[in-house]
Amino acid sequence: AADLLAEADRLWPATPAQTTRLRDWTERAGALLERRPQHAEARAQLATRTDLDDDPRRNEAAREWLLTQLDRLLASLNEVERVHPSIETRLQFASTLHERSVESFASDWAAAAQRVRSDARFAGFELAPQVGLVPLGPDPRSRLEEFAHLASGELPSRDATGQLAIDGESAIVLVLVPGGEFVLGSLLPDAEHAAGSPNVDPWTGKWDGPLVRVRLEPCLLGKFELTRGQVRRHAGLDPSTLVPDEEALRADMERLPVETISWEFATRWLAELDLALPTEAQWEHAARAGTTSVFFSGDAVASLQGFANVADATAARSGANWPAELALDDGFVSVAPVGSLAPNAFGLHDMLGNVAEWCRDSWEELGGARPRAGDGLFEGSEETRVLRGGSFSHSPRSCRSSSRNGAMPSYVAPVWGARAARRVER
């Protein structure tokens, strides 16, 4: 029974590939539970036995030891009985996932593949149906394909303008981001690199350069930051600690970005949903969305107005205890519901500000970085993990496209969240 319980925690994600293991678990659990009445009867009889040893004291010791073992076994079987329905639910989900995500949407997948094939940004990339995802069609502005992740919530619908209507019950939405070559990082302006040139940034920090050329395959990246509702539904808890000052936001808590999560929690939770954190290269490529300026909105701080929730005039008026950029006013003191501000050219919201986002990589100085082909992963030796994008309490200069930060994987802070990513199956 103990082995079954330990195995139950590893039976993720609930995908068709996991079906055999899930079915085997339920069969073994069922066989064990069938024998539970016999163990309970043996325990009842043992409680009054006096014939285990001729010596009364040894008899009592033997009886107590056997009772302890049977009590432990029965407790484990009770726990197996408690877990059993959730494994059966996982099995049902996994065994029907291909039908519900691929077969039932065959025409939508074919249409999405044709649009991707015709999009010059993808250079003839052939999109295959992705098990567990449902096509939502292209974003009306970016024209990039978007998909709902079935295991994480309800399918969102589009409003009259074609925009997705997101609420606390909505599934994670993934955007098919084009690949290609891009330049990660930034440089300070100098005699050879004039201000306004590609990747030249007057606020470049010690760790934001030198430049690294990266070639990426297309990937799937969350259109929004992970929400409290999405984490609560699957994990059964919400680790977030912030309580917004605004009454309207307190009524929309499930749509707020989850925060106060560690890299370890985010990595484990996403893996159970067949998802992952983006690599640092995937994150910056998506944040820039084809731009080479300081922010995806331009080089000037003022360009962030309407695009990023950062330390601003709203926070200053509320008496927030962090320095504010008074030239900006996003209307939020702390976190904003995901999607409240305008997206970048890839249709991705809150890439800068709101909550800083964990990336998959170990921290590595860019001077010696050798990004892995395909996803650009930096496989450094440091235990520290990467954080990107800045947050509502950071100044604009800490929310630049190239700004890098990091922390130990077990650490948490009320300004740290995450965004989902997934490899495109070929």
C-alpha positions as CSV (number, residue, x, y, z in Angstrom):
1,A,0.0,0.0,0.0
2,A,2.8,2.4,0.8
3,D,4.4,1.8,-2.6
4,L,1.1,2.5,-4.3
5,L,0.7,5.8,-2.4
6,A,4.2,6.9,-3.4
7,E,3.6,5.9,-7.0
8,A,0.3,7.9,-7.1
9,D,2.2,11.2,-6.7
10,R,4.3,10.3,-9.8
11,L,1.4,9.4,-12.1
12,W,1.4,12.7,-13.9
13,P,0.7,14.2,-16.4
14,A,-2.7,12.7,-17.2
15,T,-1.9,12.1,-20.9
16,P,-2.6,9.1,-23.2
17,A,1.0,7.9,-22.6
18,Q,0.2,7.5,-18.9
19,T,-2.9,5.4,-19.4
20,T,-1.4,2.0,-18.9
21,R,0.3,3.0,-15.7
22,L,-2.8,4.6,-14.4
23,R,-4.9,1.5,-15.2
24,D,-2.4,-0.8,-13.6
25,W,-2.5,1.3,-10.4
26,T,-6.3,1.2,-10.1
27,E,-6.2,-2.6,-10.6
28,R,-3.6,-3.2,-8.0
29,A,-5.3,-0.8,-5.6
30,G,-8.6,-2.5,-6.1
31,A,-7.1,-5.9,-5.3
32,L,-5.6,-4.6,-2.1
33,L,-8.8,-3.0,-1.0
34,E,-10.7,-6.2,-1.6
35,R,-8.5,-7.8,1.1
36,R,-9.1,-5.0,3.7
37,P,-12.0,-6.7,5.5
38,Q,-9.8,-9.8,6.1
39,H,-7.1,-7.5,7.6
40,A,-9.7,-5.8,9.8
41,E,-11.0,-9.2,11.0
42,A,-7.5,-10.4,11.8
43,R,-6.9,-7.2,13.8
44,A,-10.1,-7.7,15.8
45,Q,-9.2,-11.4,16.6
46,L,-5.6,-10.5,17.5
47,A,-6.8,-8.0,20.1
48,T,-7.8,-10.8,22.5
49,R,-5.3,-13.6,21.6
50,T,-3.2,-15.0,24.4
51,D,-1.5,-17.9,22.6
52,L,1.3,-16.1,20.8
53,D,3.8,-17.1,23.4
54,D,3.9,-19.2,26.6
55,D,5.4,-16.3,28.5
56,P,2.6,-13.7,29.1
57,R,4.9,-10.8,28.8
58,R,6.3,-12.0,25.5
59,N,2.8,-12.7,24.3
60,E,1.7,-9.2,25.1
61,A,4.8,-7.7,23.3
62,A,4.2,-9.9,20.2
63,R,0.5,-8.9,20.2
64,E,1.2,-5.2,20.5
65,W,3.8,-5.4,17.6
66,L,1.4,-7.2,15.3
67,L,-1.4,-4.8,16.2
68,T,0.8,-1.9,15.3
69,Q,1.7,-3.4,11.9
70,L,-2.0,-4.1,11.2
71,D,-3.0,-0.6,12.2
72,R,-0.4,0.8,9.9
73,L,-1.6,-1.4,7.0
74,L,-5.2,-0.5,7.6
75,A,-4.3,3.2,7.7
76,S,-2.4,2.9,4.4
77,L,-5.4,1.1,2.9
78,N,-7.7,3.9,4.0
79,E,-5.4,6.4,2.3
80,V,-5.4,4.2,-0.9
81,E,-9.2,4.3,-0.8
82,R,-9.1,8.1,-0.4
83,V,-6.7,8.5,-3.4
84,H,-8.3,5.9,-5.6
85,P,-11.1,8.1,-7.0
86,S,-8.6,10.8,-8.1
87,I,-6.5,8.2,-10.0
88,E,-9.7,6.9,-11.7
89,T,-10.5,10.5,-12.7
90,R,-7.0,10.9,-14.1
91,L,-7.4,7.6,-16.0
92,Q,-10.7,8.7,-17.5
93,F,-9.2,12.1,-18.4
94,A,-6.1,10.5,-20.0
95,S,-7.9,7.8,-21.9
96,T,-10.3,10.3,-23.6
97,L,-7.9,13.2,-24.0
98,H,-6.9,12.5,-27.6
99,E,-10.5,12.2,-28.7
100,R,-11.5,15.4,-26.8
101,S,-8.6,17.6,-28.0
102,V,-7.6,16.2,-31.4
103,E,-10.3,14.0,-33.0
104,S,-13.2,16.3,-32.0
105,F,-11.4,19.3,-33.4
106,A,-9.8,17.8,-36.5
107,S,-11.1,20.5,-38.8
108,D,-9.9,23.3,-36.5
109,W,-6.4,21.7,-36.3
110,A,-6.3,21.4,-40.1
111,A,-7.3,25.1,-40.5
112,A,-4.7,26.2,-37.9
113,A,-2.0,24.1,-39.6
114,Q,-2.8,25.8,-43.0
115,R,-2.6,29.3,-41.5
116,V,0.7,28.5,-39.9
117,R,2.0,27.0,-43.1
118,S,1.1,30.2,-44.9
119,D,2.5,32.6,-42.3
120,A,6.0,33.8,-43.4
121,R,7.0,34.2,-39.7
122,F,7.0,30.3,-39.4
123,A,9.0,29.6,-42.6
124,G,6.9,26.7,-43.7
125,F,6.6,25.1,-40.2
126,E,4.2,22.1,-40.1
127,L,2.0,22.3,-37.1
128,A,0.7,18.9,-35.9
129,P,-2.3,18.5,-33.6
130,Q,-1.1,18.8,-30.0
131,V,-2.8,16.4,-27.6
132,G,-4.4,18.1,-24.7
133,L,-4.8,21.5,-26.5
134,V,-7.9,22.8,-28.3
135,P,-7.5,25.4,-31.1
136,L,-9.1,28.8,-30.4
137,G,-8.1,30.3,-33.7
138,P,-5.8,33.3,-34.3
139,D,-5.6,36.4,-32.2
140,P,-7.2,39.2,-34.2
141,R,-4.2,41.5,-33.8
142,S,-1.1,39.3,-33.7
143,R,-2.7,36.7,-36.1
144,L,-0.8,34.0,-34.1
145,E,-2.6,30.8,-33.3
146,E,-4.0,30.3,-29.7
147,F,-4.9,27.2,-27.9
148,A,-6.7,26.3,-24.7
149,H,-5.1,23.8,-22.3
150,L,-7.9,21.3,-21.4
151,A,-6.6,20.1,-18.1
152,S,-6.4,23.6,-16.6
153,G,-9.9,25.0,-16.9
154,E,-12.8,26.0,-19.1
155,L,-12.4,26.9,-22.7
156,P,-12.6,30.7,-23.1
157,S,-14.7,32.2,-25.8
158,R,-14.1,35.2,-28.0
159,D,-16.1,38.4,-27.8
160,A,-17.5,40.4,-30.7
161,T,-14.1,41.9,-31.4
162,G,-12.4,38.5,-31.4
163,Q,-10.6,39.0,-28.1
164,L,-10.6,36.2,-25.5
165,A,-13.0,36.6,-22.6
166,I,-11.1,35.4,-19.6
167,D,-12.4,34.8,-16.1
168,G,-11.4,32.9,-13.0
169,E,-12.5,29.5,-14.5
170,S,-10.6,29.9,-17.8
171,A,-8.0,27.4,-18.9
172,I,-4.4,28.3,-19.6
173,V,-4.2,29.8,-23.1
174,L,-1.0,29.1,-25.1
175,V,0.2,31.1,-28.1
176,L,2.2,29.5,-30.9
177,V,5.2,31.8,-30.9
178,P,7.4,31.8,-34.1
179,G,11.0,30.7,-33.8
180,G,14.0,32.0,-35.6
181,E,17.2,33.8,-34.7
182,F,17.2,36.7,-32.3
183,V,19.7,38.6,-30.1
184,L,19.4,38.2,-26.4
185,G,20.6,40.8,-23.9
186,S,21.6,44.5,-24.3
187,L,24.6,46.8,-24.4
188,L,25.3,50.3,-23.0
189,P,25.6,53.0,-25.6
190,D,29.2,53.8,-26.6
191,A,31.2,55.1,-29.6
192,E,30.4,52.0,-31.6
193,H,26.8,51.5,-30.4
194,A,24.7,54.7,-30.6
195,A,21.6,55.1,-28.4
196,G,18.6,53.9,-30.3
197,S,20.5,51.2,-32.1
198,P,19.3,47.5,-31.8
199,N,19.7,46.1,-28.3
200,V,21.4,49.3,-27.0
201,D,20.0,50.2,-23.6
202,P,21.2,53.0,-21.4
203,W,20.1,51.1,-18.3
204,T,21.9,47.9,-19.2
205,G,23.0,46.2,-15.9
206,K,26.1,44.1,-15.1
207,W,24.3,40.9,-16.0
208,D,22.3,42.0,-19.0
209,G,25.0,41.5,-21.6
210,P,27.0,40.8,-23.6
211,L,24.8,40.0,-26.5
212,V,24.0,36.3,-27.3
213,R,22.7,35.1,-30.6
214,V,20.1,32.4,-30.2
215,R,18.2,30.3,-32.7
216,L,14.8,29.0,-31.5
217,E,12.2,26.6,-32.7
218,P,8.6,27.7,-32.4
219,C,7.2,27.1,-29.0
220,L,3.9,27.5,-27.1
221,L,3.9,30.2,-24.4
222,G,1.2,31.4,-22.0
223,K,-0.8,34.4,-23.3
224,F,-1.3,35.4,-19.7
225,E,0.5,34.8,-16.4
226,L,-0.7,31.9,-14.4
227,T,-3.7,32.8,-12.3
228,R,-4.7,32.0,-8.8
229,G,-7.8,30.2,-10.1
230,Q,-5.8,27.9,-12.3
231,V,-3.4,27.0,-9.6
232,R,-6.1,26.5,-7.0
233,R,-8.1,24.1,-9.2
234,H,-5.2,21.7,-9.8
235,A,-3.0,22.2,-6.7
236,G,-5.9,22.5,-4.2
237,L,-4.3,25.7,-2.7
238,D,-3.4,29.2,-3.5
239,P,0.0,30.2,-2.2
240,S,-0.6,33.9,-3.0
241,T,-0.4,36.4,-0.2
242,L,-1.4,39.8,-1.7
243,V,-4.8,41.3,-0.9
244,P,-5.5,44.1,-3.3
245,D,-6.6,47.5,-2.0
246,E,-9.2,47.9,-4.7
247,E,-12.6,46.3,-3.8
248,A,-13.3,45.4,-7.4
249,L,-10.1,43.4,-7.5
250,R,-10.9,41.5,-4.3
251,A,-14.1,40.4,-6.1
252,D,-11.9,39.1,-9.0
253,M,-9.2,37.3,-7.1
254,E,-9.2,34.1,-9.2
255,R,-8.1,36.2,-12.3
256,L,-5.1,37.7,-10.4
257,P,-1.7,36.3,-11.2
258,V,-0.6,33.7,-8.7
259,E,2.4,35.0,-6.7
260,T,4.6,34.0,-3.7
261,I,5.5,30.8,-5.6
262,S,9.0,29.2,-5.7
263,W,10.7,27.9,-8.8
264,E,10.4,24.5,-7.3
265,F,6.6,24.8,-6.9
266,A,6.1,26.2,-10.4
267,T,8.2,23.5,-12.0
268,R,6.5,20.7,-10.2
269,W,2.9,22.0,-10.7
270,L,3.4,22.7,-14.4
271,A,5.0,19.3,-15.0
272,E,1.8,17.7,-13.7
273,L,-0.1,19.5,-16.4
274,D,2.4,18.5,-19.2
275,L,3.7,22.1,-19.2
276,A,7.0,23.8,-18.2
277,L,8.5,27.1,-17.5
278,P,9.9,28.9,-20.5
279,T,13.6,29.1,-21.0
280,E,15.2,32.5,-20.5
281,A,15.8,32.8,-24.3
282,Q,12.1,31.8,-25.1
283,W,11.0,34.4,-22.6
284,E,13.0,37.3,-23.9
285,H,12.3,36.4,-27.6
286,A,8.6,36.4,-26.7
287,A,8.8,39.6,-24.6
288,R,10.6,41.5,-27.4
289,A,8.1,40.2,-30.0
290,G,10.4,41.2,-32.9
291,T,11.6,44.5,-31.3
292,T,15.2,45.5,-30.3
293,S,14.2,48.5,-28.2
294,V,14.5,48.9,-24.4
295,F,10.9,47.9,-23.9
296,F,8.8,46.1,-26.5
297,S,6.8,49.4,-26.6
298,G,9.8,51.6,-27.4
299,D,12.9,53.1,-25.9
300,A,11.2,55.7,-23.7
301,V,9.6,55.0,-20.3
302,A,6.5,56.8,-21.5
303,S,5.9,54.2,-24.1
304,L,5.0,51.7,-21.3
305,Q,1.7,53.6,-20.6
306,G,-1.1,51.1,-21.1
307,F,1.2,48.1,-21.6
308,A,2.8,47.4,-18.2
309,N,1.8,47.4,-14.5
310,V,4.9,48.9,-12.8
311,A,5.6,51.2,-9.9
312,D,3.8,54.3,-10.9
313,A,1.6,57.3,-9.9
314,T,-1.3,55.1,-8.8
315,A,1.0,53.4,-6.3
316,A,2.4,56.7,-5.2
317,R,-1.0,58.1,-4.5
318,S,-1.9,55.0,-2.4
319,G,1.1,55.5,-0.2
320,A,3.0,52.4,-1.5
321,N,6.4,52.1,0.1
322,W,8.3,51.7,-3.2
323,P,9.8,54.4,-5.5
324,A,7.4,55.3,-8.3
325,E,7.6,56.6,-11.8
326,L,5.1,59.4,-11.7
327,A,5.1,59.8,-15.5
328,L,3.2,56.5,-15.7
329,D,-0.3,55.7,-14.3
330,D,-1.6,52.2,-14.9
331,G,-4.5,52.3,-12.4
332,F,-3.3,49.5,-10.2
333,V,-1.5,49.7,-6.8
334,S,-0.3,46.1,-6.8
335,V,-1.2,43.2,-9.0
336,A,-3.7,43.6,-11.9
337,P,-6.0,40.8,-13.2
338,V,-4.2,39.1,-16.1
339,G,-4.9,40.7,-19.5
340,S,-5.9,44.1,-18.0
341,L,-3.2,45.9,-20.0
342,A,-2.5,45.8,-23.7
343,P,-0.4,43.0,-25.2
344,N,2.8,43.1,-27.2
345,A,2.9,42.3,-30.9
346,F,2.7,38.5,-30.2
347,G,-0.5,39.0,-28.2
348,L,1.2,38.3,-24.9
349,H,0.0,40.3,-21.9
350,D,2.0,41.4,-18.8
351,M,5.4,40.3,-20.2
352,L,6.8,43.4,-18.4
353,G,5.5,44.3,-14.9
354,N,2.7,42.8,-12.9
355,V,4.7,39.9,-11.4
356,A,8.2,38.8,-12.2
357,E,8.3,35.4,-13.9
358,W,10.4,32.4,-13.2
359,C,12.4,30.9,-16.1
360,R,13.6,27.3,-16.4
361,D,17.3,28.0,-16.7
362,S,20.0,27.9,-14.1
363,W,21.7,31.3,-13.8
364,E,24.6,31.8,-16.2
365,E,26.6,34.9,-17.0
366,L,25.9,35.7,-20.6
367,G,29.6,36.2,-21.5
368,G,30.1,32.4,-21.4
369,A,26.6,31.3,-22.3
370,R,26.1,28.5,-24.8
371,P,22.3,28.3,-25.4
372,R,21.0,24.9,-26.3
373,A,19.8,24.5,-29.9
374,G,16.0,24.6,-30.2
375,D,14.9,26.1,-26.9
376,G,17.9,28.2,-26.0
377,L,18.3,26.7,-22.5
378,F,21.3,28.0,-20.6
379,E,22.5,24.9,-18.6
380,G,24.6,26.7,-16.1
381,S,26.1,25.2,-12.9
382,E,24.5,27.7,-10.5
383,E,21.7,26.7,-8.3
384,T,20.2,30.1,-8.7
385,R,17.3,30.3,-11.2
386,V,16.3,33.2,-13.5
387,L,13.5,35.7,-13.0
388,R,12.4,38.1,-15.8
389,G,10.1,41.0,-16.5
390,G,9.9,42.9,-13.2
391,S,6.8,43.5,-11.3
392,F,4.2,46.1,-10.1
393,S,6.7,47.3,-7.4
394,H,9.7,47.7,-9.7
395,S,10.7,50.8,-11.6
396,P,10.5,50.7,-15.4
397,R,14.3,50.3,-15.7
398,S,13.9,46.9,-13.8
399,C,11.2,45.9,-16.3
400,R,13.2,46.2,-19.5
401,S,13.1,43.4,-22.1
402,S,16.7,42.5,-21.3
403,S,16.7,43.0,-17.5
404,R,17.8,39.8,-15.6
405,N,17.3,38.8,-12.0
406,G,17.6,35.6,-10.1
407,A,16.9,33.8,-6.9
408,M,17.3,30.4,-5.2
409,P,14.7,27.9,-6.4
410,S,13.1,27.4,-3.0
411,Y,12.7,31.2,-2.3
412,V,9.3,33.0,-2.6
413,A,8.3,36.6,-2.8
414,P,4.9,38.3,-3.3
415,V,6.1,39.7,-6.6
416,W,7.2,36.4,-8.2
417,G,4.9,34.4,-10.4
418,A,5.1,32.3,-13.6
419,R,4.0,31.8,-17.1
420,A,3.4,28.4,-18.8
421,A,5.3,27.0,-21.8
422,R,5.1,23.8,-23.8
423,R,7.2,22.2,-26.4
424,V,5.6,21.8,-29.8
425,E,5.3,18.1,-30.6
426,R,6.3,17.4,-34.2
